Amino acid sequence: MLNTQIVSVDKNRPEDYKIKKAAEIIKTGGLVAFPTETVYGLGGNALDEHVAKKIYAAKGRPQDNPLIVHIYSLSQLDELVKEIPTRAAVLMDKFWPGPLTIIFHKKDIIPYSTTGGLDTVAIRMPAHPVALELIKESGVPIAAPSANISGRPSPACAEDVAEDLFGKVEMILDGGPTSVGVESTVLDLSEKVPIILRPGGVTKEDLEDVLGCVNLDPGLAPGEKPRSPGQKYRHYAPKAQMTVIEGCVENQVKTIQELTKQLESGGLKVGIMATAQTRHLYTRGYVISVGDRTAPLTISSNLFTILRKFDRLGVDRILAEGISKDGIGLAVMNRLYKAAGYKILKV
């Protein structure tokens, strides 16, 4: 077991000596968990195949699930990829730094252990001062999946990271809660029409404003064959069995009320993931509002934290209200579906 240091850092103006200390760990082949605008990342040298194996081991992550590579400057990109398509350049100009990951054809400098055995590499530039300074000071691109045990809800704060990875990493940089709360959008530009492999902080509508038509990977739909390796695996799951209830808000509330009564009569402890608009309508169960339906970023930023709260409450079942799939709501619903193992009740 490693002696994990938890270091608080100013999220807007990170202290140089703290960043240097973390960067030294990266340079010497260690692992550092750090904040981004999406979720906390579990970072290591993306160019070292042994470090990639450490990341997989710490997370318990399947090794065919590619790691996203994080950079701080476009100057790093030329070293890592064979070409930068015109559409990618336009997107980078618009959305980097930010929660958009783009798939490129990799150069040999990136080991296959980082890319899950693929000839392509997923790259993004995070929009967080701590992340950018750490990558810059480390002098190498940083491979960083979410800093959680594979399959568990992603971490939106340092406490969540410590819950899963204390003793498995050398350092956790605590920069406070993240702002977006769900992972970056992953975009494949290899087809004539770009394909979203994972919805995230940059929305489908955002991308269509720049590119025109953008498709969703059919593998995102329940029961469909996944297109990318990472989609094969269970993600974001709380310990309790979870069901997502979709339909008009009135029907959602009525169904959750009825199900809660049934489950509690059977001796089960029920958690209800409500919204600001509906929380007051529930008189049974452990009710937590995930955010405001009219401001879906409040929902995305709270989502994983709420799932972990239900774990700490020890509930047996979670009933979650669905929301609109417009904007970042698409990413929220994608995460809820996966957390529920695609157990969806339409009402």
C-alpha positions as CSV (number, residue, x, y, z in Angstrom):
1,M,0.0,0.0,0.0
2,L,1.3,3.5,-0.9
3,N,1.5,6.4,1.5
4,T,-1.1,8.7,-0.3
5,Q,-0.6,12.4,0.3
6,I,-3.7,14.6,0.0
7,V,-2.6,18.1,-0.9
8,S,-5.1,21.0,-1.0
9,V,-4.4,23.3,-3.9
10,D,-5.8,26.7,-5.0
11,K,-8.0,25.7,-8.0
12,N,-7.6,29.1,-9.7
13,R,-3.9,29.9,-8.9
14,P,-2.3,26.6,-8.0
15,E,0.8,27.0,-5.8
16,D,4.0,26.3,-7.7
17,Y,5.7,24.2,-5.0
18,K,2.7,21.9,-4.8
19,I,2.5,21.5,-8.6
20,K,6.2,20.8,-8.7
21,K,5.9,18.1,-6.1
22,A,3.1,16.4,-8.0
23,A,4.9,16.7,-11.3
24,E,8.0,15.0,-9.8
25,I,5.8,12.0,-9.0
26,I,4.6,11.9,-12.6
27,K,8.2,12.3,-13.9
28,T,9.4,9.3,-11.8
29,G,6.6,7.0,-12.9
30,G,4.1,7.5,-10.2
31,L,0.4,8.3,-10.1
32,V,-1.3,11.6,-9.2
33,A,-5.1,12.2,-9.0
34,F,-6.0,15.7,-10.0
35,P,-9.0,17.9,-10.7
36,T,-10.3,18.8,-14.1
37,E,-13.4,20.6,-15.1
38,T,-15.2,17.3,-15.7
39,V,-14.2,14.8,-13.0
40,Y,-11.0,14.0,-11.2
41,G,-8.4,12.2,-13.3
42,L,-6.0,9.4,-12.3
43,G,-2.8,10.7,-14.0
44,G,0.5,9.2,-15.1
45,N,3.0,9.6,-17.9
46,A,1.1,8.7,-21.1
47,L,4.4,7.7,-22.9
48,D,5.4,5.1,-20.4
49,E,3.9,1.7,-21.0
50,H,4.6,0.6,-17.4
51,V,2.7,3.6,-16.0
52,A,-0.3,2.8,-18.1
53,K,-0.3,-0.7,-16.5
54,K,-0.2,0.9,-13.1
55,I,-3.2,3.0,-13.9
56,Y,-5.2,-0.1,-15.1
57,A,-4.1,-1.9,-11.9
58,A,-5.1,0.9,-9.5
59,K,-8.5,1.2,-11.1
60,G,-9.1,-2.4,-11.7
61,R,-9.8,-1.4,-15.3
62,P,-9.8,-3.8,-18.3
63,Q,-6.6,-3.1,-20.4
64,D,-8.5,-2.9,-23.7
65,N,-10.3,0.2,-22.4
66,P,-8.2,3.1,-23.8
67,L,-6.9,5.9,-21.6
68,I,-7.5,9.6,-22.6
69,V,-4.3,11.5,-23.0
70,H,-4.3,15.1,-21.6
71,I,-2.1,17.9,-23.0
72,Y,-1.6,21.5,-22.0
73,S,-0.6,23.0,-25.3
74,L,-1.3,22.4,-29.0
75,S,2.5,22.2,-29.4
76,Q,2.3,18.8,-27.7
77,L,-0.1,17.5,-30.3
78,D,2.3,17.3,-33.2
79,E,4.5,15.0,-31.2
80,L,1.7,12.6,-30.5
81,V,-0.5,12.3,-33.7
82,K,0.2,11.5,-37.4
83,E,-2.1,14.3,-38.7
84,I,-4.5,16.9,-37.5
85,P,-7.7,16.9,-39.7
86,T,-9.1,20.2,-40.7
87,R,-12.3,19.5,-38.7
88,A,-10.3,18.7,-35.6
89,A,-8.4,22.0,-35.9
90,V,-11.7,23.9,-36.1
91,L,-13.0,22.0,-33.0
92,M,-9.8,22.6,-31.0
93,D,-10.0,26.3,-31.8
94,K,-13.6,26.4,-30.5
95,F,-13.6,24.0,-27.6
96,W,-10.1,23.6,-26.2
97,P,-9.3,23.9,-23.4
98,G,-12.6,22.2,-22.6
99,P,-14.5,18.9,-22.1
100,L,-14.0,17.6,-25.7
101,T,-11.9,14.5,-26.5
102,I,-11.0,13.9,-30.1
103,I,-9.8,10.6,-31.7
104,F,-6.5,10.8,-33.7
105,H,-4.2,8.4,-35.4
106,K,-1.3,8.0,-33.0
107,K,2.4,8.1,-33.5
108,D,4.7,5.3,-32.2
109,I,5.7,7.4,-29.2
110,I,2.4,6.6,-27.6
111,P,2.5,2.9,-26.4
112,Y,-0.3,0.5,-27.2
113,S,-0.8,0.0,-23.4
114,T,-2.1,3.6,-23.3
115,T,-4.5,3.2,-26.2
116,G,-5.9,-0.2,-25.3
117,G,-4.1,-1.8,-28.3
118,L,-5.6,0.6,-30.8
119,D,-3.8,2.6,-33.5
120,T,-5.8,5.6,-32.5
121,V,-5.4,7.8,-29.4
122,A,-8.0,9.9,-27.6
123,I,-6.7,13.4,-26.7
124,R,-8.1,16.5,-24.9
125,M,-6.9,19.7,-23.3
126,P,-8.6,20.2,-19.9
127,A,-10.0,23.6,-18.9
128,H,-8.7,23.6,-15.3
129,P,-5.7,25.6,-14.0
130,V,-4.5,22.7,-11.8
131,A,-4.6,20.2,-14.6
132,L,-2.9,22.4,-17.1
133,E,-0.1,23.4,-14.7
134,L,0.5,19.8,-13.7
135,I,0.8,18.7,-17.3
136,K,3.1,21.6,-18.2
137,E,5.4,21.1,-15.2
138,S,5.5,17.3,-15.8
139,G,6.9,17.8,-19.3
140,V,4.9,14.9,-20.7
141,P,1.3,14.3,-21.8
142,I,-0.7,12.7,-19.0
143,A,-2.9,9.7,-19.4
144,A,-5.8,10.1,-17.0
145,P,-9.0,8.1,-16.8
146,S,-11.5,9.0,-14.0
147,A,-9.9,8.6,-10.6
148,N,-12.2,5.9,-9.3
149,I,-12.4,2.1,-9.0
150,S,-13.6,0.9,-12.4
151,G,-17.4,0.6,-12.6
152,R,-18.0,3.0,-9.6
153,P,-19.4,6.5,-9.9
154,S,-16.8,8.9,-11.2
155,P,-15.3,11.3,-8.6
156,A,-16.4,14.9,-8.5
157,C,-14.3,15.8,-5.4
158,A,-11.1,14.7,-3.7
159,E,-13.1,12.9,-1.0
160,D,-14.6,10.6,-3.7
161,V,-11.1,9.9,-5.0
162,A,-9.8,9.0,-1.6
163,E,-12.7,6.7,-0.9
164,D,-11.6,4.5,-3.9
165,L,-7.9,5.1,-4.4
166,F,-6.3,5.9,-1.0
167,G,-3.2,3.8,-0.7
168,K,-3.1,3.1,-4.5
169,V,-1.7,6.5,-5.6
170,E,1.1,8.7,-4.4
171,M,-0.8,11.9,-4.3
172,I,-4.3,13.4,-4.6
173,L,-4.4,17.1,-5.5
174,D,-7.6,18.5,-3.9
175,G,-8.8,21.4,-5.9
176,G,-12.4,21.3,-4.7
177,P,-15.5,20.1,-6.5
178,T,-15.5,19.9,-10.3
179,S,-17.8,22.1,-12.3
180,V,-19.2,20.0,-15.2
181,G,-19.4,16.8,-13.2
182,V,-19.6,14.3,-16.1
183,E,-16.7,13.2,-18.3
184,S,-15.7,14.8,-21.6
185,T,-17.5,14.2,-24.9
186,V,-15.6,11.7,-27.1
187,L,-15.8,12.4,-30.8
188,D,-14.7,10.2,-33.7
189,L,-13.9,12.2,-37.0
190,S,-13.0,9.2,-39.1
191,E,-16.4,8.9,-40.8
192,K,-17.9,11.4,-43.2
193,V,-20.4,12.4,-40.5
194,P,-18.6,12.8,-37.1
195,I,-19.8,10.3,-34.4
196,I,-20.2,11.0,-30.7
197,L,-18.8,7.9,-28.9
198,R,-19.6,9.3,-25.5
199,P,-21.8,12.4,-24.8
200,G,-20.3,14.8,-22.3
201,G,-19.6,18.4,-21.4
202,V,-19.6,19.6,-25.0
203,T,-23.1,18.9,-26.3
204,K,-24.3,17.5,-29.6
205,E,-25.9,20.8,-30.3
206,D,-22.6,22.6,-29.6
207,L,-20.8,20.3,-32.1
208,E,-23.6,20.7,-34.7
209,D,-23.2,24.5,-34.6
210,V,-19.6,24.0,-35.8
211,L,-19.7,20.8,-37.9
212,G,-23.3,20.6,-39.2
213,C,-24.7,17.0,-38.9
214,V,-23.2,14.9,-36.0
215,N,-24.4,11.4,-35.3
216,L,-24.6,9.5,-32.0
217,D,-22.9,6.1,-31.9
218,P,-25.7,3.5,-32.2
219,G,-23.8,1.6,-29.4
220,L,-25.0,4.2,-26.9
221,A,-28.6,2.9,-27.1
222,P,-29.7,0.1,-24.7
223,G,-29.0,-3.4,-26.1
224,E,-26.9,-2.2,-29.0
225,K,-23.4,-3.5,-29.8
226,P,-20.7,-1.0,-28.6
227,R,-18.5,0.7,-31.1
228,S,-15.6,1.5,-28.8
229,P,-13.9,-0.9,-26.2
230,G,-14.8,1.3,-23.2
231,Q,-18.5,1.0,-23.9
232,K,-18.5,-2.8,-23.2
233,Y,-18.1,-2.3,-19.5
234,R,-20.4,-1.4,-16.6
235,H,-19.8,2.2,-15.5
236,Y,-20.9,4.7,-12.8
237,A,-22.8,2.1,-10.8
238,P,-23.8,2.6,-7.2
239,K,-23.9,-0.4,-4.9
240,A,-27.7,-0.5,-4.8
241,Q,-29.8,-1.7,-7.7
242,M,-31.1,1.3,-9.6
243,T,-34.0,2.0,-12.0
244,V,-34.4,5.1,-14.2
245,I,-38.1,6.2,-14.6
246,E,-38.8,8.1,-17.8
247,G,-41.9,9.9,-19.0
248,C,-43.7,13.1,-18.2
249,V,-42.8,14.5,-14.8
250,E,-46.2,13.8,-13.3
251,N,-46.1,10.2,-14.3
252,Q,-42.5,9.8,-13.0
253,V,-43.5,11.1,-9.6
254,K,-46.6,9.0,-9.3
255,T,-44.7,5.8,-10.4
256,I,-41.8,6.4,-8.0
257,Q,-44.3,7.0,-5.1
258,E,-46.0,3.7,-5.8
259,L,-42.8,1.8,-6.2
260,T,-41.3,3.2,-3.1
261,K,-44.4,2.1,-1.1
262,Q,-44.1,-1.4,-2.5
263,L,-40.4,-1.7,-1.9
264,E,-40.6,-0.4,1.6
265,S,-43.4,-2.8,2.4
266,G,-41.0,-5.5,1.5
267,G,-38.4,-4.2,4.0
268,L,-36.2,-2.4,1.5
269,K,-34.5,1.0,2.1
270,V,-35.3,3.2,-0.9
271,G,-33.3,6.2,-2.2
272,I,-35.1,8.6,-4.6
273,M,-33.1,10.8,-6.9
274,A,-35.5,13.7,-7.4
275,T,-35.1,17.2,-8.8
276,A,-35.7,20.7,-7.3
277,Q,-39.1,20.7,-8.9
278,T,-40.3,17.4,-7.4
279,R,-38.4,16.8,-4.1
280,H,-41.3,18.1,-2.0
281,L,-43.7,15.7,-3.6
282,Y,-42.1,12.6,-1.9
283,T,-43.1,11.6,1.6
284,R,-41.3,8.2,1.7
285,G,-37.8,7.1,1.1
286,Y,-34.5,8.9,1.3
287,V,-35.0,11.8,-1.1
288,I,-32.2,13.8,-2.5
289,S,-32.5,16.5,-5.2
290,V,-29.9,16.1,-7.9
291,G,-30.5,19.6,-9.2
292,D,-32.8,21.9,-11.2
293,R,-34.5,20.6,-14.4
294,T,-34.3,24.1,-15.9
295,A,-30.5,24.3,-15.3
296,P,-29.2,20.8,-16.2
297,L,-25.6,21.7,-15.5
298,T,-26.7,21.7,-11.8
299,I,-27.7,18.1,-12.4
300,S,-24.6,17.0,-14.2
301,S,-22.3,18.6,-11.6
302,N,-24.1,16.7,-8.7
303,L,-24.9,13.4,-10.4
304,F,-22.0,11.2,-9.2
305,T,-21.8,12.8,-5.8
306,I,-25.5,11.9,-5.2
307,L,-24.9,8.3,-6.3
308,R,-22.2,8.1,-3.7
309,K,-24.4,9.6,-1.1
310,F,-26.9,6.9,-1.6
311,D,-24.1,4.4,-1.1
312,R,-23.2,6.0,2.2
313,L,-26.9,5.9,3.2
314,G,-26.9,2.2,2.6
315,V,-30.1,2.1,0.4
316,D,-31.1,-1.1,-1.2
317,R,-32.8,0.4,-4.2
318,I,-32.5,3.7,-6.1
319,L,-35.3,5.2,-8.1
320,A,-34.1,8.0,-10.4
321,E,-36.2,10.5,-12.3
322,G,-35.2,11.0,-16.0
323,I,-34.7,14.4,-17.5
324,S,-34.7,15.9,-21.0
325,K,-32.0,14.7,-23.3
326,D,-31.4,18.2,-24.7
327,G,-28.0,19.7,-24.2
328,I,-26.0,18.2,-21.4
329,G,-29.1,16.2,-20.4
330,L,-28.0,13.7,-23.0
331,A,-24.8,13.0,-21.0
332,V,-26.7,12.9,-17.8
333,M,-29.1,10.3,-19.1
334,N,-26.3,8.3,-20.6
335,R,-24.7,8.0,-17.2
336,L,-27.9,7.2,-15.5
337,Y,-28.7,4.4,-18.0
338,K,-25.2,2.9,-17.4
339,A,-25.4,3.3,-13.6
340,A,-28.8,1.5,-13.7
341,G,-27.4,-1.3,-16.0
342,Y,-30.0,0.0,-18.5
343,K,-32.9,-0.9,-16.2
344,I,-35.4,1.7,-17.5
345,L,-39.1,2.1,-16.8
346,K,-41.0,4.2,-19.3
347,V,-44.2,5.6,-17.8
